Amino acid sequence: MANGGIIGPINDPTSTTVTTTFTASGTYSYSNNGSPGTVDYLVVAGGGAGGSNAGGGGGAGGYRTSFPGGTQLSVQGSYPITVGAGGASGPAVSPVSGTRGSDGSPSIFSTITSTGGGAGGIFRDDGTASPGNSGGSGGGGSGGVSGVTNPGGSGNSPPVSPSQGNNGGTGLHNLGVSVAGGGGGGAAAVGANFATSQGGAGGAGSPNSISGSPVTYAGGGGGGSFSTTGGAGGAGGGGAGNANPSPTGAGTAGTANTGGGGGATGHANYTVAGAAGGSGIVIIQAPGYKTASGVWSINDAYNYKKAGQWTNAGPVSVDYLVVAGGGGGGAQNGGGGGAGGYRTSFPGGTKLSLTGGTDYPITVGGGGTAGTAGPGGVTRGGNGNPSIFSTITSAGGGGGASSGPDTGAGNTGGSGGGTTYIFPGGVGPYPASPLGNPAGNTPPVSPPQGNPGGYGNTRWVTPPPSWVMGGGGGGAGAAGTNGVLDGTAPGGVGSPNIIYDSPTVGTPGPAPGRYYAGGGGAGIQTNGPSGTSSLGGAGGGGNAASPYGCGVSGGTAIAGTVNTGGGGGANGNGSPQVGASGGSGIVIIRAPGSANISAGPGTNTVTTLPAPAGGCKVAVFTVSGTLTTG
């Protein structure tokens, strides 16, 4: 009777592992006879693009893993998988309006988000240069003005533990001897600094055997050089940088599905863009059980029953509102931050069916960082972070662009960030920005999760007034406003929702309900006698700083409201030359009154609504946590 009451031999189950590899976005389903389980994971984001013209190497995509020996994830049911794309090559740097390539895109599995690698800095034909962008691993700084160093971007941004990457290397114009960019950071090592007549090597990636054999991922891209040797790509898919003698000067792209950073170009007469970063990858390893024939022992039946795993409660249908973090506002006539993606089933949409007796991880995305402009370099606003519930992922809002050497369109996202406008100098007027409206609803879902950002405009004439301005960030309910001469460029309005019609969530707006996901207002510079700030859209969009000029030095941009997904307001041209951060997101889940649900940690709440709502229960997540169904 040692087998718990069953007479006969004990048939113990034997275990194996099941490995699932995603080289493109998809859905992962975990089944363990209706019970939750744990899995190992490797999540690598897309690598950043290399810079041009002795540019910096692209930073590797963020590298996060539990294998071997780390903390596994608890899973149950189906999960959307996002495999981040590598950063796209920027346009050639001539004429002066050229821009750097793109950062890599994030890869996501459940609560694990790896950040895209930072793009490498560029050296433009007007003599200006730029540092590398921050990211999972930072892009390398470009070569540039004689004797001036350009730092690499920061790795492990935003910070996680263990670290997801390393800093990019420093670039320099070595007093007429050589011009060379730094290497992009890798998962295991920082990007190398410039060397005499040589671009910095990309940082090494990290090996991992979760797939069953050792493979190295997330190597940094090599820096470009005006001299004889480009920087080597880091082990793990980093592309090599190129040098001046090459017929084209083109670097090598990061390897697909490694998250490697793109290599930078050499000289190439300012006409060749840096190479694209490599796409990311997601690998999940789960236990696979081969159960023996026979019946459960009495002891097993008792233990599973005691643990609540013998049978599951019935399914429960819920409504949801999932709002991602808003993008940060740009600086120096910058574009407003785009609102975080807004996805909801309420009222009248398709509900989600949840399994009883199950934990569902909830991710509430943080807001994007503020854009800057000044002696330390120019950075655009950062994208917001995604919010996730079950199969619903809302994308972070796009960061607003900042004017300067890195001028360009605002970032795409749940809603697009606003575009800025470079003041060309002299007397205008000038045409509207050719950079267009940064896309919202990226990646695309139906119904759309957001709208495009607005584009900037300028008029510089004699006599005054004259204007230089960005475009408003897109909102869930409307696109960001394009720059209008002698006017303002407000952020797009958010969307109202009454899934939980309480003043403790969202913001008021022009219609009933609580508003979420408003776009940030655009920055303005003027030499006129008066002017007003561009307002943020209802739903937490931040107002822009007071217009620079107008007899004042300019004010301070306003951040997107916390837990609304609002985009951050932009800066005009006053001091400090800093935009504002985006607002964090929120997740709200509405279940029937008969459902048994709980929310953790303690800052998240479950409220039972009175009539006429019919006793519904509403879980509000203002921080990441877990929804448990009974």
C-alpha positions in Angstrom: 0.0 0.0 0.0 3.0 2.3 -0.2 1.5 3.7 -3.4 -1.3 5.4 -1.5 -4.0 2.8 -1.7 -3.7 1.5 -5.3 -2.7 -2.2 -5.5 -0.1 -3.0 -8.1 3.1 -1.3 -9.5 3.6 2.4 -9.3 3.8 4.0 -12.7 5.6 7.3 -12.3 5.4 9.9 -15.1 8.6 10.7 -17.0 9.4 14.3 -18.0 10.9 15.9 -21.1 11.0 19.5 -22.4 9.2 21.3 -25.2 10.9 24.2 -26.8 9.0 26.8 -28.9 10.9 29.3 -31.0 9.4 32.5 -32.4 11.2 34.2 -35.2 8.2 36.4 -35.9 5.3 37.6 -33.7 2.6 35.1 -32.8 0.8 33.4 -29.9 2.1 31.0 -27.3 -0.3 28.6 -25.7 0.5 26.6 -22.5 -1.6 23.6 -21.5 -1.0 21.5 -18.5 -4.4 19.8 -18.0 -5.9 23.1 -17.0 -3.3 23.9 -14.3 -0.7 26.7 -14.3 3.0 25.8 -14.8 6.4 27.4 -15.1 8.6 27.9 -18.2 12.1 29.2 -19.0 12.4 32.0 -21.6 14.9 33.9 -23.8 13.6 37.3 -25.1 15.9 39.3 -27.4 14.7 42.6 -28.9 15.6 44.0 -32.3 19.1 45.6 -32.7 19.5 49.3 -33.4 20.6 50.6 -36.8 24.2 51.7 -37.4 25.1 55.4 -37.9 26.4 57.0 -41.1 29.6 58.8 -42.1 32.0 57.5 -39.5 28.9 56.8 -37.4 28.5 54.7 -34.3 27.5 51.0 -34.4 24.0 50.1 -33.5 23.3 48.8 -30.0 22.2 45.2 -29.6 18.6 44.5 -28.7 17.8 43.9 -25.0 18.7 40.3 -23.8 16.6 38.8 -21.0 16.6 35.2 -20.0 15.8 32.8 -17.2 17.9 30.0 -18.7 19.8 28.4 -17.0 19.0 28.7 -13.3 17.1 32.0 -13.3 13.5 32.8 -12.1 11.0 31.0 -14.4 7.7 32.5 -15.4 4.4 31.2 -14.1 2.1 30.8 -17.1 -1.4 29.5 -18.0 -3.4 29.8 -21.2 -2.4 31.9 -24.3 0.0 34.8 -24.6 0.7 37.2 -27.5 4.4 37.1 -28.5 6.1 40.2 -30.0 9.3 39.7 -31.9 10.9 43.1 -32.3 12.1 44.3 -35.7 15.7 45.5 -36.2 16.1 49.3 -36.5 15.7 50.5 -40.1 18.5 52.4 -41.9 18.2 56.1 -41.9 18.3 58.1 -45.1 21.7 59.2 -46.5 23.1 62.1 -44.5 23.4 64.5 -47.4 21.8 67.0 -47.6 21.9 68.5 -44.1 18.4 67.3 -43.3 19.5 63.6 -43.1 18.5 61.7 -39.9 19.9 58.7 -38.1 18.5 55.2 -38.4 15.9 53.8 -36.0 16.2 52.1 -32.7 15.3 48.4 -32.6 11.7 47.4 -31.5 11.0 45.6 -28.3 10.3 41.9 -27.9 7.6 40.8 -25.4 6.5 37.6 -23.7 4.1 37.9 -20.8 5.7 40.3 -18.2 9.1 40.2 -19.9 9.9 43.1 -22.2 13.3 43.5 -23.8 14.0 47.0 -25.1 15.2 47.6 -28.7 18.9 48.5 -29.2 19.8 52.1 -29.6 20.7 53.5 -33.0 24.3 54.6 -33.6 25.1 58.3 -33.8 25.7 60.1 -37.2 28.2 62.7 -38.4 26.4 65.1 -40.7 27.9 67.1 -43.6 27.2 70.4 -41.8 29.8 69.3 -39.2 27.4 68.4 -36.4 27.5 65.0 -34.8 25.5 63.0 -32.3 25.8 60.5 -29.4 24.4 57.0 -29.6 20.8 56.4 -28.6 20.0 54.6 -25.4 18.2 51.2 -25.4 18.6 47.5 -24.5 22.2 48.1 -25.4 23.3 51.7 -26.3 24.3 52.7 -29.8 27.9 54.0 -30.4 28.7 57.7 -30.6 29.7 59.1 -34.0 32.9 60.7 -35.1 32.6 64.5 -35.3 34.0 67.9 -34.6 37.8 67.9 -34.1 38.7 67.0 -30.6 35.1 66.5 -29.4 34.0 63.1 -28.1 30.5 61.9 -28.7 29.4 59.4 -26.0 27.6 56.1 -26.6 24.1 55.6 -25.5 23.2 54.0 -22.2 22.4 50.3 -22.1 19.9 48.6 -19.8 17.4 51.4 -20.5 14.9 51.2 -18.9 16.8 49.4 -16.1 16.0 45.8 -15.3 17.8 43.2 -13.2 19.7 41.3 -14.4 20.8 43.9 -16.8 19.6 43.5 -20.4 22.6 45.2 -22.1 25.5 47.5 -22.0 26.6 51.0 -23.1 27.8 52.0 -26.5 31.4 53.2 -27.1 32.6 56.8 -27.7 33.4 58.3 -31.1 35.9 61.1 -31.9 37.5 63.2 -34.5 41.1 62.7 -33.4 42.5 66.1 -34.1 42.8 65.6 -37.9 44.3 62.1 -37.6 41.1 60.1 -38.0 37.4 60.3 -37.6 35.8 57.1 -36.1 32.6 56.1 -34.3 32.3 53.9 -31.2 30.9 50.4 -31.3 27.4 49.5 -30.2 27.0 47.8 -26.8 26.3 44.1 -26.6 24.5 41.9 -24.1 27.8 40.8 -22.5 30.1 43.8 -23.0 30.2 47.5 -23.7 31.0 48.8 -27.2 34.6 49.7 -27.7 35.7 53.3 -28.0 37.2 54.7 -31.2 40.8 53.8 -31.9 43.4 55.6 -34.0 42.4 55.0 -37.6 39.7 52.5 -36.6 36.1 52.3 -35.6 35.2 50.8 -32.2 34.3 47.1 -32.2 30.7 46.1 -31.2 30.3 44.6 -27.7 30.1 40.9 -27.5 26.7 39.1 -27.1 25.8 36.4 -24.7 25.6 32.6 -25.5 22.5 30.6 -24.5 21.6 26.9 -25.0 17.8 27.1 -24.4 17.3 26.0 -27.9 19.2 22.8 -27.3 22.6 24.0 -28.7 24.7 27.0 -27.8 23.9 30.1 -29.8 25.2 33.7 -29.2 22.8 36.5 -29.3 22.7 40.4 -29.1 26.1 41.5 -30.3 26.8 45.2 -31.0 27.4 46.8 -34.4 30.9 48.0 -35.3 31.7 51.7 -35.7 32.6 53.4 -39.0 35.9 55.1 -39.8 37.2 57.7 -42.3 40.5 55.8 -42.3 41.4 52.2 -43.0 39.5 49.9 -40.7 35.9 49.7 -39.5 35.0 48.2 -36.2 34.3 44.5 -36.0 30.8 43.4 -35.2 30.3 41.8 -31.8 29.8 38.1 -31.5 26.1 37.4 -31.6 25.0 38.9 -34.9 26.5 42.4 -34.7 27.2 43.8 -38.1 30.7 45.1 -39.0 31.4 48.8 -39.5 33.1 50.0 -42.7 35.8 52.4 -43.6 36.7 55.1 -46.1 38.5 53.1 -48.8 35.4 50.9 -49.4 33.7 51.7 -52.7 30.4 52.2 -50.9 31.4 52.7 -47.3 28.3 50.6 -46.2 28.3 48.7 -43.0 26.9 45.2 -42.5 23.4 44.6 -41.2 22.8 42.8 -37.9 22.0 39.1 -38.4 18.2 38.3 -38.4 16.8 36.8 -35.2 19.9 37.5 -33.1 19.1 41.1 -32.1 22.5 42.2 -33.4 23.2 45.9 -34.0 23.8 47.2 -37.5 27.3 48.3 -38.6 28.1 51.9 -39.3 29.3 53.4 -42.7 32.7 54.9 -43.4 33.0 58.1 -45.4 31.2 57.4 -48.7 30.8 61.1 -49.5 27.9 61.5 -47.0 25.6 59.4 -49.3 25.3 56.0 -47.7 23.1 55.2 -44.7 24.1 53.0 -41.8 23.1 49.3 -41.9 19.9 48.0 -40.3 19.8 46.1 -37.0 18.9 42.4 -36.8 15.5 41.3 -35.7 15.0 39.7 -32.3 13.8 36.3 -31.2 11.7 34.7 -28.4 12.3 31.1 -27.2 10.2 29.3 -24.5 11.1 26.0 -22.9 8.3 24.2 -21.0 8.2 20.8 -19.3 6.6 18.1 -21.3 5.2 15.2 -19.3 4.7 11.7 -20.6 2.3 10.3 -18.0 2.3 6.6 -17.3 -0.9 4.5 -17.8 -3.1 3.8 -14.8 -5.1 5.9 -12.3 -4.3 8.6 -9.8 -3.4 7.4 -6.4 -5.5 8.5 -3.4 -2.5 10.6 -2.1 -2.2 12.4 -5.5 -5.9 13.0 -5.7 -5.9 14.4 -2.1 -2.8 16.6 -2.7 -4.2 18.1 -6.0 -7.5 18.8 -4.4 -5.9 20.4 -1.4 -3.8 22.7 -3.8 -7.0 23.7 -5.7 -5.7 22.0 -8.9 -7.9 18.9 -9.0 -10.7 20.7 -10.8 -11.0 24.3 -12.0 -13.9 26.7 -11.5 -15.9 27.6 -14.5 -14.8 30.2 -17.0 -15.7 33.9 -16.5 -16.3 36.5 -19.2 -14.8 40.0 -18.6 -14.7 43.4 -20.2 -11.4 45.2 -20.3 -9.7 48.6 -20.8 -6.0 48.4 -21.5 -4.1 51.7 -21.9 -0.3 51.8 -22.5 2.2 54.4 -21.3 2.3 57.7 -23.2 5.3 58.9 -25.2 7.6 61.6 -23.9 7.4 65.1 -25.4 10.2 66.5 -27.6 12.5 69.5 -26.9 13.4 72.7 -28.8 10.2 73.4 -30.8 9.5 69.7 -30.3 6.6 67.4 -31.1 4.1 66.4 -28.4 4.3 62.8 -27.1 1.8 60.3 -28.6 -0.8 58.7 -26.3 -0.4 55.1 -25.2 -2.4 52.5 -27.2 -6.1 52.4 -26.1 -7.9 49.0 -26.4 -11.2 48.2 -24.8 -14.2 45.9 -25.1 -16.6 48.2 -23.2 -19.3 48.7 -24.0 -20.5 46.2 -26.6 -17.2 44.7 -27.8 -15.9 41.2 -27.6 -15.2 40.1 -24.0 -12.4 37.9 -22.9 -13.1 34.4 -21.5 -10.9 33.6 -18.5 -10.2 30.2 -17.0 -11.3 29.8 -13.3 -8.7 29.2 -10.7 -5.9 30.9 -12.7 -3.4 33.7 -12.2 -3.2 36.3 -15.1 -0.2 38.6 -15.1 -1.0 42.2 -15.7 1.6 44.7 -17.1 1.0 48.4 -16.7 3.3 50.3 -19.0 5.4 53.2 -17.8 5.5 56.5 -19.6 8.3 57.4 -22.1 11.2 59.6 -21.1 11.4 63.3 -21.9 13.3 64.6 -25.0 16.3 66.9 -24.4 18.3 69.5 -26.4 21.4 71.3 -25.2 25.1 70.9 -24.7 24.7 67.2 -23.8 23.2 66.5 -27.2 19.7 66.1 -28.6 17.4 63.2 -27.9 13.7 62.8 -28.9 11.1 61.7 -26.4 11.1 58.0 -25.6 8.3 55.7 -26.5 5.9 54.6 -23.7 5.9 51.0 -22.6 3.2 48.5 -23.5 0.4 47.4 -21.2 -0.7 43.7 -21.3 -3.6 41.7 -20.1 -4.1 38.1 -21.4 -4.1 38.3 -25.2 -4.5 42.1 -25.3 -1.4 44.2 -25.8 -1.6 48.0 -26.1 1.5 49.6 -27.6 3.3 52.5 -26.0 2.8 56.0 -27.4 5.4 57.3 -29.8 8.0 59.9 -28.5 7.9 63.4 -29.8 10.8 64.6 -32.0 13.3 67.2 -30.9 14.9 69.6 -33.3 18.7 69.6 -33.7 21.1 67.2 -35.4 18.7 64.3 -34.9 15.7 66.1 -36.2 13.1 63.9 -37.8 9.5 62.6 -37.6 8.1 61.7 -34.3 8.1 58.0 -33.3 5.3 55.7 -34.3 3.4 53.9 -31.6 -0.1 53.3 -30.1 -0.6 56.9 -31.1 2.2 58.7 -33.0 4.5 61.4 -31.5 4.5 64.8 -33.1 7.1 65.9 -35.7 9.3 68.9 -35.2 10.7 71.4 -37.7 14.2 72.7 -38.2 14.4 76.5 -38.6 16.6 76.8 -41.7 17.8 80.3 -40.9 17.1 83.5 -42.8 13.8 84.9 -43.9 11.0 82.6 -45.0 8.2 81.6 -45.2 9.0 77.9 -45.5 6.9 75.0 -46.6 5.2 72.6 -44.2 7.4 69.8 -42.8 8.0 67.1 -45.5 8.4 64.5 -42.7 4.6 63.9 -42.6 2.4 62.5 -39.8 4.0 59.7 -37.6 1.7 56.7 -37.7 -0.5 55.6 -34.8 -2.1 52.1 -34.4 1.4 50.6 -34.7 1.4 47.6 -34.7 -2.0 47.6 -36.4 -5.0 46.1 -34.5 -8.8 46.4 -35.0 -10.4 48.5 -33.8 -7.4 51.0 -34.0 -5.6 51.7 -30.8 -4.6 55.2 -31.7 -4.0 58.0 -34.2 -1.2 59.7 -36.0 0.9 62.6 -34.6 0.9 66.0 -36.2 3.7 67.6 -38.2 5.5 70.9 -37.5 5.5 74.2 -39.4 7.4 77.5 -39.5 7.2 81.0 -40.7 10.2 83.3 -40.2 9.5 86.7 -41.8 10.2 90.4 -41.4 8.5 92.1 -39.7 7.4 89.8 -36.9 5.6 87.8 -35.6 7.3 84.7 -36.7 6.9 81.1 -35.6 8.7 77.7 -35.4 6.6 74.9 -33.9 6.2 71.1 -33.7 3.1 69.0 -34.2 0.8 67.7 -31.4 1.0 64.1 -30.3 -1.8 61.7 -31.5 -4.6 60.7 -29.1 -6.9 57.8 -28.9 -9.9 59.9 -30.1 -8.2 62.1 -32.7 -4.9 62.8 -34.5 -2.4 65.3 -33.2 -2.9 68.8 -34.6 -0.5 69.9 -37.4 1.4 73.2 -36.8 -0.7 76.2 -37.8 0.9 79.5 -38.3 0.1 82.1 -35.7 -1.6 79.3 -33.7 -1.0 76.3 -31.6 -0.7 72.6 -32.1 -2.7 70.8 -29.4 -2.5 67.0 -28.7 -5.2 64.8 -30.0 -8.1 64.2 -27.7 -8.3 60.9 -25.9 -11.3 58.6 -25.7 -14.0 58.4 -23.0 -15.0 55.2 -21.2 -17.4 54.3 -18.5 -16.1 50.8 -17.6 -15.5 52.4 -14.2 -17.1 55.8 -14.1 -15.2 57.1 -11.1 -13.3 60.3 -10.5 -10.4 58.2 -9.2 -9.5 57.1 -12.8 -8.9 59.0 -16.0 -9.7 62.7 -16.5 -12.8 64.8 -17.3 -13.4 65.6 -20.9 -15.9 67.2 -23.3 -18.3 64.3 -23.1 -19.6 62.1 -20.2 -17.3 59.4 -19.0 -13.6 59.3 -17.9 -11.0 60.1 -20.6 -7.8 58.3 -21.3 -4.9 58.5 -23.8 -4.7 62.2 -24.8 -1.8 63.4 -26.9 0.8 65.9 -25.7 0.9 69.5 -26.9 3.6 70.8 -29.3 6.4 73.3 -28.5 6.5 76.8 -30.0 9.1 79.5 -30.5 8.1 83.0 -31.6 9.4 86.5 -31.7 5.9 87.9 -31.6 4.4 89.9 -28.7 2.2 87.1 -27.4 1.3 83.5 -27.6 -0.3 80.6 -25.8 0.8 77.1 -25.0 -0.3 74.1 -27.1 -2.7 72.2 -24.8 -2.6 68.4 -24.2 -5.6 66.4 -25.3 -8.3 65.5 -22.8 -7.3 62.1 -21.3 -4.1 63.2 -19.6 -2.1 64.8 -22.4 0.5 67.2 -21.0 0.5 70.9 -22.0 3.5 72.3 -23.8 5.8 74.8 -22.2 4.9 78.5 -22.6 6.1 79.7 -26.1 9.7 80.8 -26.1 9.9 84.5 -27.1 6.8 86.4 -26.3 8.8 88.5 -23.8 9.4 85.4 -21.7 12.1 82.7 -21.5 9.6 79.9 -21.8 8.0 77.7 -19.2 8.2 74.1 -18.2 6.4 71.4 -20.2 3.8 69.3 -18.3 4.1 65.5 -18.0 1.3 63.2 -19.1 -1.1 62.4 -16.2 -0.2 59.2 -14.3 -2.4 56.2 -15.2 -4.0 57.8 -18.2 -1.5 57.0 -20.9 -1.3 60.7 -21.8 1.6 61.9 -24.0 4.1 64.4 -22.5 4.1 68.1 -23.5 6.9 69.5 -25.6 9.4 72.3 -24.9 9.6 75.5 -27.1 13.2 76.8 -27.1 13.4 78.1 -23.5 15.6 76.9 -20.7 15.7 74.1 -19.6 15.5 72.6 -23.1 13.6 69.5 -21.9 10.2 68.1 -22.8 8.1 66.2 -20.4 7.6 62.5 -19.7 4.6 60.5 -20.8 2.0 59.3 -18.3 1.9 55.7 -17.2 -0.9 53.4 -18.4 -3.7 51.6 -16.7 -5.6 48.2 -16.9 -9.3 48.0 -15.8 -11.2 44.6 -15.8 -14.9 44.4 -15.2 -16.5 41.0 -14.2 -20.0 39.8 -13.2 -20.9 40.3 -9.6 -20.9 36.5 -9.1 -17.3 36.1 -10.2 -14.6 35.5 -7.7 -11.6 37.7 -8.6 -8.8 39.3 -6.7 -6.0 41.8 -7.6 -2.4 42.1 -6.3 -0.3 43.8 -5.1 -2.2 45.8 -2.6 -2.1 49.1 -4.5 -4.4 47.5 -7.1 -8.1 47.2 -6.1 -11.3 45.3 -6.7 -14.5 47.3 -6.2 -18.1 46.0 -6.3 -20.3 48.5 -8.1 -23.7 49.4 -6.8 -26.9 49.4 -8.8 -27.6 50.2 -11.6 -24.4 48.6 -12.6 -25.8 45.3 -11.3 -23.2 44.5 -8.7 -20.4 44.2 -11.2 -16.8 43.8 -9.9 -14.1 46.1 -11.3 -10.4 45.4 -10.8 -8.2 48.5 -11.3 -4.4 48.0 -12.0 -2.3 51.1 -11.6 0.9 49.1 -11.3 1.8 45.7 -12.8 0.4 42.8 -10.8 -1.8 39.7 -11.0 -5.5 39.1 -11.5 -6.6 35.8 -9.9 -9.9 34.1 -10.8 -11.5 31.8 -8.3 
